[in-house]
C-alpha cells in the first residue's frame, strides 16, 4: 500500500498529539476494549460488558482470556487499569502536576475509577454522563504496563514554554508492542513500514463470538508493506502498473480523477466529518470583533473553491457541523447561517462590492474617501 504522508513510518506512538495521519495503522497494532462498527460501540478486546443497575454509573468488563501482547506475555486487567492511569497522567504522579495525554484527555476524563477483580475482570466507574458518552472511553488503545511504565518520567530536554513533557509522550515507539491483529516487523523512517498478521490474535485463533463473526479468521495476506511516495499522482501510476494494491491515504481530487480514467482501478469515495476552514487569530484586532469576522467570512465564495480547488469533490458549507449529524435544524439556525453566506452569486467568483462595503459598515466600520477600509490598530 502507498503512503503519501511519511509520519506513520516515523512515529507509532499512540499518545502523540501531533500524530493523527496514522491512527488507522495504530489501531491495527493496539486493541481497545471496544470498537465502533455497524454504527455502535461493541466489545473488541473485551468479550462482554454489563452496565450496573441502579444509581451506580459503572460498567463491568470481562476481557477475552488468553489475549497476548506481541512479545508473548498475557494481557491482564492490570494493563487496562495502567493504561487509563497513564493516559490521565503520563508521569504517573512523579511530577508536581499531572501531564495527561492530550489526544485522549476527553475520553479518560470520563472515568472516575477503575478496579480489577481478577486477571480478566474489571469495573469502570464513570462520572455523571450518559452511557453513550461513557462508551467513548472504551476506544482508547490498551498499552502493556511492562513496556510503558519506564517512560512515565519527565524528558531531559527543556520545554521553551516551561510545560512538562514525559518520555511517554515524546518517544517514537517504532518497535511497538501491542496486542492488535498486526504487528510491526520493520520501520524505515521516511521510507516504509512493514507489518504481518499476529497469529495469536483472537481474530486468528477463532471463537470470537457472533458479534465479530465477520472478522473471524483474521487476515488473508501474509504481510503488509506501506511505501512512502511523494504524491497522489505517483501513487496512481504505481497502482496502474500493478506495483501497488491500494493507497492508504486519500487521494487529491486531481489524482482521483486520473485514477477514474483507468478502468482497472476502483476509486472509493465517502464524506468525512471534517472540513477545510478559513480561521482567524481572535486575539488580534480587528479579528477580535465577531462582526468583522462575519463580514470577512462573507467574502469567501465556497462554491467557486469547491470547483477550482477540489474539482467538485467537496461539499460547500458555512459551518463545521454542515456535513455531520450534529447540525441543528430550523429557521433560527438557517437564519444564523445566512449571516455568513457569500456576498455574490455562488460559483461566480464575483463579489458584490457594494453589498460587501455595506456589510462592513453595518458592523461599525467606515471607509476613507479613497474607498479603503479604516481599521483602528
Buried (B, 14 or more C-beta within 10 A) or exposed (E): BBBBEBBBBBBBBBBBEEBEBBEEBBBBBBBBBBBBEEEEBBBBBBBEBEEEEEEEBBBBBBBBEEBBBBEEBBBBBBBBBBBBBBBBBBBBEEBEEEBBBBBBEEBBBBBEEBEBEEBBEBBBBBEEBEEEEBBBBBBBBBBBBBBBBEBBBBBEEEEEEEEBBBBBBBBBBBEBBBBBBBBBEEBEBEEBBBBBBBEBBBBBBEEBEEBBEEBBEBBEEEEBBBBBBEEBBBBBBBBBEEEBEEBBBBBBBBBBBBBEEEEEBEBEEEEEEEBEEEEEEEEEEBBEBEBBBBBBBBBBBBBBBBBEEBEEBBEBBBBEBBBBEEEEEEEEEEEEBEEBBBBBEEBEBEBBEEEBBEBBEEBEBEEEEEEEBEEEE
